[in-house]
């Protein structure tokens, strides 16, 4: 169901269950927060347990560390932070102040539960939440910009939140929610970045993602008995289905799917 912008902005509380995957993510984080089995699966599939549901493995998360600004007391915002595990990992490596928002109340409750120092976690929706101008040195969006009703408008907001020499790091998948385009220059996120005064480096991560999805598929099949023993039949099926796109050859896969990593900075810096 496509939600009109006015409805999306005006009566959020009423239509929350209509938001993209809202109910599924509430259920997902309820499971991820409690299930030892799921934590073991994430570690095996992605290289670390950040309660992932998608395309971001530890190799991509560590790329954020490589491109983060080299400044003291770095402030980081994670858009769609989930239960905060990835953000707290970044804080342990490079950050001092961490901020995150997500539309899942279950996820944010978990993020807040350990009272992490110098942290600010909010329940919020892309397009509605706001932050002060030039607050962040690093803004991260791993597969979350597609939740924006208007991607270009949201990227404009991000431009305002980012410090002059800050970095906007984006993991962006095509062929899943976003349509496949010719190349990274024609992707919706690249168009939005250029329209809002960003310059960027783009890395084609499609091959690595294809390999990751095949590893993810093998891993979930290996965990089938444990998932069933823990009454996670539904999530076993969901995760297995997420990898169906990678059961074809790589040449066939890349006709319909692509993944790009964007490292964006303000043009005037």
GUMAR-895635 format. One record per residue: residue number from 1; chain; x, y, z of N, C-alpha, C in turn; residue in three letters. Coordinates in nm, 2 decimals, decimal comma. Layout:
<rs>
NUM/A/X/Y/Z/X/Y/Z/X/Y/Z/ala $
...
</rs>
This chain:
<rs>
1/A/0,08/-0,12/0,00/0,00/0,00/0,00/0,09/0,12/0,00/unk $
2/A/0,07/0,21/-0,09/0,14/0,34/-0,10/0,07/0,44/-0,01/unk $
3/A/0,15/0,50/0,08/0,10/0,60/0,17/0,12/0,74/0,12/unk $
4/A/0,02/0,82/0,11/0,03/0,95/0,06/0,12/1,03/0,16/unk $
5/A/0,19/1,14/0,11/0,27/1,22/0,19/0,20/1,29/0,30/unk $
6/A/0,08/1,34/0,27/0,00/1,42/0,37/-0,04/1,32/0,48/unk $
7/A/-0,09/1,20/0,44/-0,13/1,11/0,54/-0,01/1,06/0,63/unk $
8/A/0,10/1,04/0,56/0,22/0,99/0,63/0,26/1,09/0,73/unk $
9/A/0,25/1,22/0,70/0,30/1,33/0,79/0,19/1,36/0,90/unk $
10/A/0,07/1,35/0,86/-0,04/1,41/0,94/-0,09/1,32/1,05/unk $
11/A/-0,11/1,18/1,02/-0,17/1,10/1,12/-0,09/0,97/1,15/unk $
12/A/0,04/0,99/1,18/0,13/0,88/1,20/0,08/0,78/1,29/unk $
13/A/0,03/0,82/1,41/-0,02/0,72/1,51/-0,12/0,63/1,46/unk $
14/A/-0,21/0,68/1,37/-0,32/0,60/1,32/-0,27/0,50/1,22/unk $
15/A/-0,18/0,54/1,13/-0,14/0,46/1,02/-0,01/0,38/1,05/unk $
16/A/0,04/0,38/1,17/0,17/0,32/1,19/0,19/0,18/1,14/unk $
17/A/0,08/0,10/1,15/0,09/-0,04/1,11/0,10/-0,04/0,95/unk $
18/A/0,07/0,07/0,88/0,07/0,07/0,74/0,21/0,11/0,69/unk $
19/A/0,30/0,15/0,78/0,44/0,19/0,74/0,51/0,07/0,69/unk $
20/A/0,61/0,10/0,60/0,68/-0,01/0,53/0,74/-0,11/0,63/unk $
21/A/0,68/-0,23/0,63/0,73/-0,34/0,71/0,72/-0,32/0,86/unk $
22/A/0,64/-0,22/0,91/0,64/-0,18/1,05/0,61/-0,30/1,14/unk $
23/A/0,50/-0,37/1,11/0,46/-0,48/1,20/0,56/-0,60/1,20/unk $
24/A/0,62/-0,62/1,08/0,72/-0,73/1,07/0,84/-0,69/1,15/unk $
25/A/0,89/-0,56/1,15/1,00/-0,53/1,22/0,98/-0,53/1,37/unk $
26/A/0,86/-0,49/1,42/0,83/-0,50/1,56/0,84/-0,65/1,60/unk $
27/A/0,79/-0,74/1,52/0,80/-0,88/1,55/0,95/-0,93/1,55/unk $
28/A/1,02/-0,88/1,44/1,16/-0,92/1,42/1,24/-0,88/1,54/unk $
29/A/1,23/-0,76/1,59/1,32/-0,72/1,70/1,28/-0,78/1,84/unk $
30/A/1,15/-0,82/1,85/1,11/-0,90/1,97/1,18/-1,03/1,97/unk $
31/A/1,20/-1,09/1,85/1,27/-1,22/1,84/1,42/-1,20/1,86/unk $
32/A/1,47/-1,10/1,79/1,62/-1,08/1,78/1,67/-1,05/1,92/unk $
33/A/1,59/-0,98/2,00/1,64/-0,93/2,13/1,64/-1,05/2,23/unk $
34/A/1,57/-1,16/2,21/1,56/-1,26/2,31/1,62/-1,39/2,27/unk $
35/A/1,63/-1,42/2,14/1,67/-1,55/2,09/1,82/-1,57/2,08/unk $
36/A/1,87/-1,66/2,16/2,01/-1,70/2,15/2,04/-1,76/2,01/unk $
37/A/1,95/-1,84/1,97/1,96/-1,90/1,84/1,98/-1,80/1,73/unk $
38/A/1,90/-1,69/1,73/1,91/-1,59/1,62/2,04/-1,52/1,63/unk $
39/A/2,09/-1,49/1,75/2,22/-1,43/1,77/2,33/-1,51/1,71/unk $
40/A/2,32/-1,64/1,74/2,42/-1,73/1,68/2,42/-1,73/1,53/unk $
41/A/2,29/-1,73/1,48/2,28/-1,73/1,33/2,34/-1,60/1,27/unk $
42/A/2,31/-1,48/1,33/2,37/-1,36/1,28/2,52/-1,36/1,28/unk $
43/A/2,58/-1,41/1,38/2,72/-1,42/1,39/2,78/-1,51/1,28/unk $
44/A/2,71/-1,62/1,26/2,76/-1,71/1,15/2,74/-1,66/1,01/unk $
45/A/2,63/-1,59/0,99/2,59/-1,54/0,86/2,66/-1,42/0,82/unk $
46/A/2,68/-1,32/0,92/2,72/-1,19/0,88/2,86/-1,16/0,94/unk $
47/A/2,91/-1,25/1,03/3,04/-1,22/1,09/3,04/-1,15/1,22/unk $
48/A/2,92/-1,10/1,26/2,90/-1,04/1,39/2,75/-1,02/1,41/unk $
49/A/2,70/-1,03/1,53/2,56/-1,01/1,56/2,52/-0,87/1,59/unk $
50/A/2,46/-0,81/1,48/2,41/-0,67/1,50/2,25/-0,68/1,48/unk $
51/A/2,20/-0,80/1,50/2,05/-0,83/1,47/2,02/-0,78/1,33/unk $
52/A/2,10/-0,82/1,23/2,08/-0,78/1,09/1,96/-0,86/1,03/unk $
53/A/1,90/-0,79/0,94/1,79/-0,85/0,86/1,81/-0,79/0,72/unk $
54/A/1,91/-0,84/0,64/1,93/-0,79/0,51/2,06/-0,81/0,45/unk $
55/A/2,14/-0,70/0,42/2,26/-0,71/0,34/2,39/-0,67/0,40/unk $
56/A/2,38/-0,62/0,53/2,50/-0,56/0,59/2,58/-0,66/0,68/unk $
57/A/2,69/-0,71/0,63/2,78/-0,79/0,70/2,89/-0,71/0,77/unk $
58/A/2,97/-0,78/0,85/3,08/-0,71/0,92/3,18/-0,64/0,83/unk $
59/A/3,20/-0,69/0,71/3,29/-0,63/0,62/3,24/-0,49/0,58/unk $
60/A/3,11/-0,48/0,55/3,05/-0,35/0,52/3,05/-0,25/0,64/unk $
61/A/3,02/-0,30/0,76/3,03/-0,22/0,87/3,17/-0,17/0,90/unk $
62/A/3,27/-0,25/0,88/3,40/-0,20/0,90/3,45/-0,10/0,80/unk $
63/A/3,38/-0,10/0,68/3,41/0,00/0,58/3,37/0,14/0,63/unk $
64/A/3,27/0,15/0,72/3,23/0,27/0,78/3,35/0,33/0,86/unk $
65/A/3,42/0,24/0,93/3,54/0,29/1,01/3,64/0,35/0,92/unk $
66/A/3,66/0,29/0,80/3,77/0,34/0,71/3,74/0,48/0,66/unk $
67/A/3,61/0,51/0,64/3,58/0,64/0,58/3,53/0,74/0,68/unk $
68/A/3,52/0,71/0,80/3,47/0,80/0,91/3,57/0,92/0,92/unk $
69/A/3,53/1,04/0,95/3,62/1,15/0,97/3,72/1,12/1,08/unk $
70/A/3,84/1,17/1,07/3,94/1,15/1,17/3,94/1,27/1,26/unk $
71/A/3,84/1,27/1,35/3,83/1,38/1,44/3,81/1,33/1,58/unk $
72/A/3,84/1,41/1,68/3,81/1,38/1,82/3,67/1,39/1,86/unk $
73/A/3,62/1,32/1,95/3,48/1,33/2,00/3,38/1,32/1,89/unk $
74/A/3,40/1,23/1,80/3,31/1,22/1,68/3,17/1,19/1,72/unk $
75/A/3,07/1,26/1,65/2,93/1,23/1,67/2,87/1,16/1,56/unk $
76/A/2,80/1,05/1,58/2,75/0,96/1,48/2,60/0,95/1,49/unk $
77/A/2,53/0,96/1,38/2,39/0,93/1,37/2,37/0,81/1,28/unk $
78/A/2,29/0,71/1,33/2,25/0,60/1,25/2,10/0,61/1,22/unk $
79/A/2,07/0,61/1,09/1,93/0,63/1,04/1,87/0,49/1,03/unk $
80/A/1,77/0,46/1,11/1,72/0,32/1,11/1,81/0,23/1,19/unk $
81/A/1,83/0,27/1,32/1,94/0,21/1,40/1,90/0,08/1,45/unk $
82/A/1,78/0,03/1,44/1,74/-0,09/1,50/1,76/-0,09/1,65/unk $
83/A/1,81/-0,20/1,70/1,83/-0,21/1,85/1,97/-0,15/1,89/unk $
84/A/2,04/-0,08/1,80/2,16/0,00/1,84/2,29/-0,08/1,84/unk $
85/A/2,28/-0,21/1,81/2,41/-0,29/1,82/2,52/-0,24/1,73/unk $
86/A/2,48/-0,21/1,60/2,59/-0,16/1,51/2,64/-0,03/1,56/unk $
87/A/2,55/0,06/1,60/2,60/0,19/1,64/2,69/0,19/1,76/unk $
88/A/2,66/0,10/1,86/2,74/0,08/1,98/2,88/0,02/1,94/unk $
89/A/2,88/-0,06/1,83/3,00/-0,12/1,78/3,09/0,00/1,73/unk $
90/A/3,03/0,08/1,65/3,10/0,20/1,59/3,15/0,29/1,71/unk $
91/A/3,07/0,31/1,81/3,11/0,39/1,92/3,24/0,33/1,99/unk $
92/A/3,24/0,19/2,00/3,35/0,13/2,07/3,48/0,14/1,99/unk $
93/A/3,47/0,17/1,86/3,58/0,18/1,77/3,63/0,32/1,75/unk $
94/A/3,53/0,41/1,72/3,58/0,55/1,68/3,50/0,66/1,75/unk $
95/A/3,38/0,63/1,80/3,29/0,73/1,84/3,29/0,77/1,98/unk $
96/A/3,23/0,89/2,01/3,21/0,92/2,15/3,06/0,95/2,17/unk $
97/A/3,00/1,02/2,08/2,86/1,05/2,09/2,78/0,97/1,98/unk $
98/A/2,68/0,90/2,02/2,60/0,82/1,92/2,45/0,86/1,93/unk $
99/A/2,39/0,87/1,82/2,25/0,91/1,81/2,19/0,81/1,71/unk $
100/A/2,07/0,76/1,74/2,00/0,67/1,65/1,85/0,69/1,66/unk $
101/A/1,78/0,66/1,55/1,64/0,66/1,55/1,59/0,54/1,47/unk $
102/A/1,47/0,49/1,51/1,41/0,38/1,43/1,26/0,39/1,46/unk $
103/A/1,18/0,34/1,37/1,03/0,35/1,39/0,99/0,23/1,48/unk $
104/A/1,07/0,14/1,51/1,03/0,02/1,59/1,05/0,05/1,74/unk $
105/A/0,94/0,06/1,81/0,95/0,08/1,96/1,03/-0,03/2,03/unk $
106/A/1,01/-0,16/1,98/1,08/-0,27/2,04/1,23/-0,25/2,03/unk $
107/A/1,27/-0,21/1,91/1,41/-0,19/1,88/1,47/-0,08/1,97/unk $
108/A/1,40/0,03/1,98/1,46/0,14/2,06/1,46/0,11/2,21/unk $
109/A/1,36/0,04/2,25/1,36/0,00/2,40/1,48/-0,08/2,43/unk $
110/A/1,52/-0,17/2,34/1,64/-0,25/2,36/1,76/-0,16/2,35/unk $
111/A/1,77/-0,07/2,26/1,88/0,02/2,24/1,91/0,10/2,37/unk $
112/A/1,80/0,14/2,43/1,81/0,22/2,55/1,84/0,14/2,68/unk $
113/A/1,82/0,01/2,67/1,81/-0,08/2,79/1,94/-0,08/2,87/unk $
114/A/2,06/-0,07/2,81/2,18/-0,08/2,88/2,24/0,05/2,92/unk $
115/A/2,16/0,16/2,90/2,21/0,29/2,94/2,35/0,33/2,89/unk $
116/A/2,37/0,30/2,76/2,50/0,33/2,71/2,54/0,48/2,73/unk $
117/A/2,66/0,51/2,76/2,70/0,65/2,78/2,70/0,72/2,65/unk $
118/A/2,68/0,85/2,66/2,68/0,94/2,54/2,60/0,89/2,43/unk $
119/A/2,48/0,85/2,46/2,39/0,79/2,36/2,25/0,86/2,36/unk $
120/A/2,19/0,86/2,25/2,06/0,92/2,24/1,98/0,84/2,13/unk $
121/A/1,88/0,76/2,18/1,80/0,68/2,09/1,66/0,72/2,10/unk $
122/A/1,60/0,74/1,98/1,46/0,79/1,97/1,38/0,70/1,88/unk $
123/A/1,25/0,69/1,91/1,15/0,63/1,82/1,12/0,75/1,72/unk $
124/A/1,14/0,73/1,60/1,11/0,83/1,50/1,10/0,78/1,36/unk $
125/A/1,04/0,86/1,27/1,01/0,82/1,14/1,08/0,92/1,04/unk $
126/A/1,14/0,86/0,94/1,21/0,94/0,84/1,10/1,04/0,78/unk $
127/A/1,15/1,17/0,77/1,06/1,27/0,72/0,99/1,35/0,83/unk $
128/A/0,99/1,29/0,95/0,92/1,36/1,06/1,03/1,40/1,17/unk $
129/A/1,12/1,32/1,20/1,22/1,35/1,30/1,31/1,46/1,26/unk $
130/A/1,37/1,53/1,35/1,46/1,64/1,32/1,57/1,65/1,42/unk $
131/A/1,68/1,70/1,38/1,80/1,73/1,46/1,85/1,87/1,44/unk $
132/A/1,93/1,92/1,53/1,99/2,05/1,50/2,09/2,05/1,38/unk $
133/A/2,10/2,17/1,33/2,19/2,18/1,21/2,34/2,15/1,25/unk $
134/A/2,41/2,09/1,16/2,55/2,07/1,17/2,59/2,00/1,30/unk $
135/A/2,52/1,90/1,34/2,54/1,83/1,47/2,64/1,71/1,45/unk $
136/A/2,64/1,64/1,33/2,70/1,51/1,32/2,82/1,52/1,23/unk $
137/A/2,93/1,44/1,27/3,05/1,42/1,19/3,02/1,31/1,09/unk $
138/A/2,94/1,21/1,13/2,92/1,09/1,05/2,77/1,05/1,05/unk $
139/A/2,71/1,04/0,94/2,57/0,99/0,93/2,57/0,86/0,85/unk $
140/A/2,51/0,76/0,91/2,51/0,63/0,84/2,37/0,59/0,81/unk $
141/A/2,35/0,54/0,69/2,22/0,48/0,64/2,25/0,35/0,57/unk $
142/A/2,23/0,24/0,65/2,25/0,11/0,59/2,11/0,05/0,55/unk $
143/A/2,07/0,06/0,43/1,94/0,01/0,38/1,83/0,07/0,45/unk $
144/A/1,83/0,21/0,46/1,72/0,27/0,53/1,66/0,39/0,45/unk $
145/A/1,73/0,45/0,35/1,68/0,57/0,28/1,55/0,54/0,21/unk $
146/A/1,53/0,41/0,17/1,41/0,38/0,09/1,28/0,39/0,18/unk $
147/A/1,30/0,40/0,31/1,18/0,43/0,39/1,13/0,57/0,38/unk $
148/A/1,21/0,66/0,32/1,16/0,80/0,30/1,05/0,81/0,20/unk $
149/A/0,95/0,88/0,22/0,85/0,91/0,12/0,90/0,98/0,00/unk $
150/A/1,00/1,07/0,03/1,06/1,15/-0,07/1,21/1,15/-0,04/unk $
151/A/1,29/1,07/-0,11/1,43/1,05/-0,08/1,51/1,18/-0,10/unk $
152/A/1,48/1,26/-0,20/1,56/1,38/-0,22/1,53/1,48/-0,10/unk $
153/A/1,41/1,49/-0,06/1,38/1,58/0,05/1,45/1,53/0,18/unk $
154/A/1,46/1,40/0,20/1,53/1,35/0,32/1,68/1,37/0,31/unk $
155/A/1,73/1,35/0,19/1,88/1,38/0,18/1,91/1,53/0,20/unk $
156/A/1,82/1,61/0,17/1,83/1,76/0,20/1,84/1,78/0,35/unk $
157/A/1,75/1,71/0,42/1,76/1,72/0,57/1,89/1,67/0,62/unk $
158/A/1,94/1,56/0,57/2,07/1,51/0,61/2,18/1,61/0,59/unk $
159/A/2,18/1,68/0,47/2,28/1,78/0,44/2,28/1,88/0,55/unk $
160/A/2,17/1,92/0,60/2,16/2,02/0,71/2,22/1,97/0,84/unk $
161/A/2,19/1,84/0,87/2,24/1,78/1,00/2,39/1,76/1,00/unk $
162/A/2,45/1,75/0,88/2,59/1,71/0,87/2,68/1,83/0,89/unk $
163/A/2,79/1,81/0,96/2,89/1,92/0,97/2,96/1,94/0,83/unk $
164/A/3,02/2,05/0,82/3,08/2,09/0,69/3,18/1,99/0,64/unk $
165/A/3,26/1,93/0,72/3,35/1,83/0,68/3,31/1,69/0,71/unk $
166/A/3,18/1,67/0,73/3,13/1,54/0,77/3,11/1,44/0,66/unk $
167/A/3,08/1,32/0,69/3,07/1,21/0,59/2,93/1,15/0,61/unk $
168/A/2,86/1,12/0,49/2,74/1,05/0,49/2,77/0,92/0,42/unk $
169/A/2,76/0,81/0,49/2,79/0,67/0,45/2,66/0,60/0,42/unk $
170/A/2,64/0,54/0,30/2,52/0,48/0,26/2,54/0,34/0,20/unk $
171/A/2,47/0,24/0,26/2,45/0,11/0,19/2,32/0,11/0,12/unk $
172/A/2,32/0,08/-0,01/2,20/0,10/-0,09/2,19/-0,02/-0,19/unk $
173/A/2,07/-0,08/-0,17/2,04/-0,20/-0,25/1,93/-0,17/-0,36/unk $
174/A/1,96/-0,22/-0,48/1,86/-0,21/-0,58/1,81/-0,36/-0,62/unk $
175/A/1,68/-0,37/-0,65/1,62/-0,50/-0,69/1,55/-0,56/-0,58/unk $
176/A/1,55/-0,50/-0,46/1,48/-0,55/-0,34/1,36/-0,46/-0,33/unk $
177/A/1,37/-0,34/-0,26/1,27/-0,24/-0,25/1,28/-0,14/-0,37/unk $
178/A/1,41/-0,09/-0,38/1,43/0,01/-0,49/1,45/-0,05/-0,62/unk $
179/A/1,40/0,01/-0,73/1,41/-0,05/-0,86/1,56/-0,05/-0,91/unk $
180/A/1,59/-0,15/-0,99/1,72/-0,17/-1,05/1,73/-0,06/-1,16/unk $
181/A/1,84/0,01/-1,16/1,87/0,11/-1,26/2,00/0,07/-1,34/unk $
182/A/2,04/0,16/-1,43/2,15/0,12/-1,52/2,28/0,10/-1,45/unk $
183/A/2,31/0,20/-1,36/2,43/0,20/-1,28/2,42/0,29/-1,16/unk $
184/A/2,52/0,30/-1,08/2,51/0,38/-0,96/2,48/0,53/-0,99/unk $
185/A/2,52/0,58/-1,10/2,49/0,72/-1,13/2,34/0,74/-1,15/unk $
186/A/2,27/0,64/-1,20/2,13/0,66/-1,22/2,04/0,61/-1,11/unk $
187/A/2,10/0,57/-1,00/2,02/0,52/-0,88/1,95/0,64/-0,82/unk $
188/A/1,84/0,62/-0,75/1,77/0,73/-0,69/1,85/0,80/-0,59/unk $
189/A/1,93/0,73/-0,51/2,01/0,79/-0,41/2,12/0,88/-0,47/unk $
190/A/2,18/0,84/-0,58/2,28/0,93/-0,65/2,22/1,05/-0,70/unk $
191/A/2,10/1,04/-0,76/2,03/1,16/-0,81/2,00/1,25/-0,69/unk $
192/A/1,95/1,20/-0,58/1,92/1,28/-0,46/2,04/1,35/-0,41/unk $
193/A/2,15/1,28/-0,40/2,28/1,34/-0,35/2,32/1,46/-0,44/unk $
194/A/2,32/1,44/-0,57/2,36/1,55/-0,66/2,27/1,67/-0,64/unk $
195/A/2,14/1,64/-0,63/2,04/1,75/-0,62/2,05/1,83/-0,49/unk $
196/A/2,12/1,77/-0,39/2,13/1,84/-0,26/2,27/1,88/-0,22/unk $
197/A/2,35/1,89/-0,32/2,48/1,95/-0,30/2,59/1,86/-0,24/unk $
198/A/2,58/1,73/-0,27/2,68/1,63/-0,22/2,76/1,59/-0,34/unk $
199/A/2,89/1,57/-0,31/2,98/1,49/-0,40/2,99/1,35/-0,34/unk $
200/A/3,03/1,25/-0,42/3,04/1,12/-0,36/3,14/1,03/-0,43/unk $
201/A/3,18/0,93/-0,36/3,25/0,81/-0,42/3,16/0,70/-0,41/unk $
202/A/3,15/0,62/-0,51/3,06/0,50/-0,51/3,14/0,38/-0,54/unk $
203/A/3,10/0,27/-0,46/3,17/0,14/-0,48/3,06/0,04/-0,52/unk $
204/A/3,08/-0,03/-0,63/2,99/-0,13/-0,67/3,02/-0,26/-0,58/unk $
205/A/2,92/-0,29/-0,50/2,94/-0,40/-0,40/2,84/-0,52/-0,44/unk $
206/A/2,81/-0,53/-0,57/2,71/-0,63/-0,61/2,76/-0,77/-0,60/unk $
207/A/2,89/-0,79/-0,64/2,95/-0,93/-0,64/2,96/-0,98/-0,50/unk $
208/A/3,01/-0,89/-0,41/3,03/-0,93/-0,27/2,89/-0,96/-0,20/unk $
209/A/2,79/-0,89/-0,24/2,66/-0,91/-0,19/2,60/-1,04/-0,23/unk $
210/A/2,62/-1,07/-0,36/2,58/-1,20/-0,41/2,64/-1,32/-0,33/unk $
211/A/2,77/-1,30/-0,31/2,84/-1,41/-0,23/2,79/-1,41/-0,09/unk $
212/A/2,77/-1,30/-0,03/2,71/-1,29/0,11/2,58/-1,36/0,12/unk $
213/A/2,49/-1,33/0,02/2,36/-1,39/0,02/2,37/-1,55/0,01/unk $
214/A/2,46/-1,60/-0,07/2,47/-1,74/-0,08/2,53/-1,80/0,05/unk $
215/A/2,62/-1,73/0,12/2,66/-1,77/0,25/2,55/-1,76/0,35/unk $
216/A/2,47/-1,66/0,34/2,35/-1,64/0,43/2,26/-1,76/0,41/unk $
217/A/2,24/-1,80/0,29/2,14/-1,91/0,26/2,20/-2,04/0,31/unk $
218/A/2,32/-2,07/0,29/2,38/-2,19/0,35/2,37/-2,19/0,50/unk $
219/A/2,40/-2,07/0,56/2,40/-2,06/0,71/2,26/-2,09/0,76/unk $
220/A/2,15/-2,03/0,70/2,02/-2,05/0,76/1,97/-2,20/0,74/unk $
221/A/2,02/-2,26/0,63/1,98/-2,40/0,61/2,05/-2,48/0,72/unk $
222/A/2,18/-2,45/0,75/2,25/-2,52/0,86/2,18/-2,50/0,99/unk $
223/A/2,11/-2,39/1,01/2,05/-2,36/1,14/1,90/-2,40/1,14/unk $
224/A/1,86/-2,47/1,04/1,71/-2,51/1,03/1,66/-2,58/1,15/unk $
225/A/1,73/-2,68/1,19/1,68/-2,76/1,31/1,68/-2,68/1,43/unk $
226/A/1,78/-2,59/1,45/1,78/-2,51/1,57/1,67/-2,41/1,57/unk $
227/A/1,64/-2,35/1,45/1,53/-2,25/1,44/1,40/-2,32/1,47/unk $
228/A/1,38/-2,44/1,42/1,25/-2,52/1,44/1,24/-2,56/1,59/unk $
229/A/1,35/-2,60/1,65/1,34/-2,64/1,79/1,31/-2,52/1,88/unk $
230/A/1,34/-2,40/1,83/1,31/-2,27/1,91/1,18/-2,20/1,86/unk $
231/A/1,10/-2,28/1,78/0,97/-2,23/1,73/0,99/-2,10/1,65/unk $
232/A/1,09/-2,10/1,57/1,12/-1,99/1,47/1,10/-2,03/1,33/unk $
233/A/1,00/-2,12/1,31/0,97/-2,16/1,17/0,94/-2,05/1,08/unk $
234/A/0,87/-1,95/1,12/0,83/-1,83/1,04/0,96/-1,76/0,99/unk $
235/A/1,05/-1,74/1,09/1,17/-1,66/1,05/1,27/-1,74/0,97/unk $
236/A/1,27/-1,87/0,99/1,35/-1,96/0,90/1,30/-1,94/0,75/unk $
237/A/1,17/-1,94/0,73/1,12/-1,93/0,60/1,14/-1,79/0,54/unk $
238/A/1,13/-1,69/0,62/1,15/-1,55/0,57/1,29/-1,53/0,53/unk $
239/A/1,39/-1,58/0,61/1,53/-1,56/0,58/1,57/-1,64/0,46/unk $
240/A/1,52/-1,76/0,45/1,55/-1,84/0,33/1,50/-1,78/0,21/unk $
241/A/1,38/-1,72/0,21/1,32/-1,66/0,10/1,39/-1,53/0,06/unk $
242/A/1,46/-1,47/0,16/1,54/-1,35/0,13/1,65/-1,38/0,04/unk $
243/A/1,70/-1,50/0,04/1,82/-1,54/-0,04/1,78/-1,60/-0,17/unk $
244/A/1,66/-1,62/-0,21/1,62/-1,69/-0,33/1,67/-1,62/-0,45/unk $
245/A/1,69/-1,49/-0,45/1,74/-1,41/-0,56/1,88/-1,45/-0,60/unk $
246/A/1,96/-1,51/-0,50/2,10/-1,54/-0,53/2,11/-1,69/-0,57/unk $
247/A/2,01/-1,76/-0,59/2,02/-1,90/-0,63/2,05/-1,92/-0,78/unk $
248/A/2,05/-1,81/-0,85/2,08/-1,81/-0,99/2,23/-1,78/-1,01/unk $
249/A/2,28/-1,78/-1,13/2,42/-1,75/-1,16/2,44/-1,60/-1,13/unk $
250/A/2,56/-1,56/-1,11/2,59/-1,42/-1,08/2,55/-1,33/-1,20/unk $
251/A/2,58/-1,37/-1,32/2,54/-1,30/-1,44/2,39/-1,27/-1,44/unk $
252/A/2,31/-1,37/-1,40/2,17/-1,35/-1,40/2,13/-1,26/-1,28/unk $
253/A/2,19/-1,28/-1,17/2,16/-1,20/-1,05/2,18/-1,05/-1,07/unk $
254/A/2,29/-1,02/-1,14/2,32/-0,87/-1,15/2,23/-0,81/-1,26/unk $
255/A/2,16/-0,88/-1,33/2,06/-0,82/-1,43/1,95/-0,75/-1,35/unk $
256/A/1,92/-0,80/-1,23/1,80/-0,75/-1,16/1,84/-0,69/-1,02/unk $
257/A/1,96/-0,70/-0,98/2,00/-0,66/-0,85/2,13/-0,59/-0,86/unk $
258/A/2,15/-0,49/-0,77/2,28/-0,42/-0,75/2,29/-0,37/-0,61/unk $
259/A/2,41/-0,36/-0,56/2,44/-0,30/-0,44/2,55/-0,20/-0,45/unk $
260/A/2,53/-0,08/-0,39/2,64/0,02/-0,40/2,66/0,08/-0,26/unk $
261/A/2,79/0,11/-0,23/2,82/0,19/-0,11/2,86/0,33/-0,16/unk $
262/A/2,80/0,43/-0,10/2,82/0,57/-0,13/2,89/0,63/-0,01/unk $
263/A/3,00/0,71/-0,04/3,06/0,79/0,07/3,05/0,93/0,02/unk $
264/A/2,96/1,01/0,08/2,92/1,14/0,04/2,97/1,25/0,13/unk $
265/A/3,01/1,36/0,07/3,05/1,48/0,14/2,99/1,60/0,08/unk $
266/A/2,99/1,71/0,15/2,93/1,83/0,10/3,02/1,89/-0,01/unk $
267/A/2,96/1,94/-0,12/3,04/1,99/-0,23/3,14/2,10/-0,20/unk $
268/A/3,10/2,18/-0,11/3,18/2,30/-0,08/3,29/2,27/0,02/unk $
269/A/3,32/2,14/0,04/3,43/2,11/0,13/3,52/2,01/0,07/unk $
</rs>
